[in-house]
Amino acid sequence: MKECPPDQVKVAREILDYLSRQPNVEDSLEGIMQYWMPEKSTNRQITMVKEALGDLVTQGLLEKTTQEGRTVYRVKPGH
């Protein structure tokens, strides 16, 4: 497994922290950037958030689904 850069680990922790406070929330990358992490709006940060979401899905912590043609992320049931 590849090692994540420290900044990406920090972003992943922010995502998990947000979801620990609001476990029933789900959103697209765009919604996450707008509502969960509005301070991370640069292209570099958007890429980092996208990669962190992918890593969290790979680790089995988040679930990625498609709703109305959009990819949506949420806590994987049972976590």
C-alpha positions as a printed NumPy array, in Angstrom:
array([[  0.   ,   0.   ,   0.   ],
       [  1.317,   3.457,  -0.865],
       [  2.103,   5.897,   1.896],
       [  0.005,   9.05 ,   1.915],
       [  1.595,  12.501,   2.15 ],
       [  1.129,  14.111,   5.61 ],
       [ -1.196,  16.801,   4.222],
       [ -3.434,  14.155,   2.673],
       [ -3.539,  12.25 ,   5.974],
       [ -4.605,  15.488,   7.686],
       [ -7.402,  15.979,   5.127],
       [ -8.57 ,  12.383,   5.611],
       [ -8.71 ,  12.968,   9.37 ],
       [-10.735,  16.158,   8.824],
       [-13.211,  14.22 ,   6.691],
       [-13.525,  11.46 ,   9.294],
       [-13.862,  14.027,  12.084],
       [-16.676,  15.764,  10.202],
       [-18.443,  12.455,   9.632],
       [-18.01 ,  11.37 ,  13.252],
       [-20.039,  14.435,  14.238],
       [-22.599,  13.945,  11.446],
       [-22.623,  10.226,  10.561],
       [-25.729,  10.352,   8.352],
       [-24.327,  12.986,   5.994],
       [-23.418,  12.146,   2.404],
       [-22.241,  14.405,  -0.374],
       [-20.409,  14.699,  -3.676],
       [-16.848,  16.012,  -3.978],
       [-18.283,  19.396,  -4.926],
       [-20.557,  19.465,  -1.882],
       [-17.754,  18.343,   0.401],
       [-15.572,  21.177,  -0.879],
       [-18.367,  23.729,  -0.516],
       [-19.883,  22.717,   2.835],
       [-17.45 ,  20.492,   4.726],
       [-14.148,  22.119,   3.771],
       [-14.786,  25.563,   2.274],
       [-11.274,  26.744,   3.204],
       [ -9.743,  24.14 ,   0.864],
       [-10.877,  25.588,  -2.446],
       [ -7.597,  25.655,  -4.407],
       [ -7.053,  23.15 ,  -7.21 ],
       [ -4.261,  21.501,  -5.213],
       [ -6.518,  21.109,  -2.188],
       [ -9.385,  19.758,  -4.298],
       [ -7.042,  17.11 ,  -5.699],
       [ -5.863,  16.26 ,  -2.19 ],
       [ -9.445,  15.9  ,  -0.901],
       [-10.328,  13.702,  -3.882],
       [ -7.307,  11.47 ,  -3.208],
       [ -8.112,  11.32 ,   0.522],
       [-11.691,  10.27 ,  -0.276],
       [-10.367,   7.546,  -2.589],
       [ -8.021,   6.281,   0.114],
       [-10.832,   6.231,   2.687],
       [-12.983,   4.234,   0.256],
       [-10.089,   1.806,  -0.362],
       [ -9.633,   1.385,   3.399],
       [-13.315,   0.526,   3.728],
       [-14.174,   3.534,   5.902],
       [-16.277,   5.366,   3.317],
       [-18.672,   4.143,   0.693],
       [-18.825,   5.646,  -2.784],
       [-22.179,   5.444,  -4.565],
       [-23.847,   7.091,  -7.535],
       [-27.021,   9.103,  -7.07 ],
       [-28.679,  10.939,  -9.913],
       [-25.483,  10.713, -11.953],
       [-23.261,  12.116,  -9.172],
       [-20.667,  10.277,  -7.112],
       [-21.536,  10.564,  -3.429],
       [-19.43 ,   9.661,  -0.381],
       [-20.701,   8.568,   3.038],
       [-19.683,   6.491,   6.023],
       [-19.711,   2.834,   5.136],
       [-22.494,   1.099,   7.073],
       [-21.146,  -0.504,  10.221],
       [-18.363,   2.049,  10.776]])
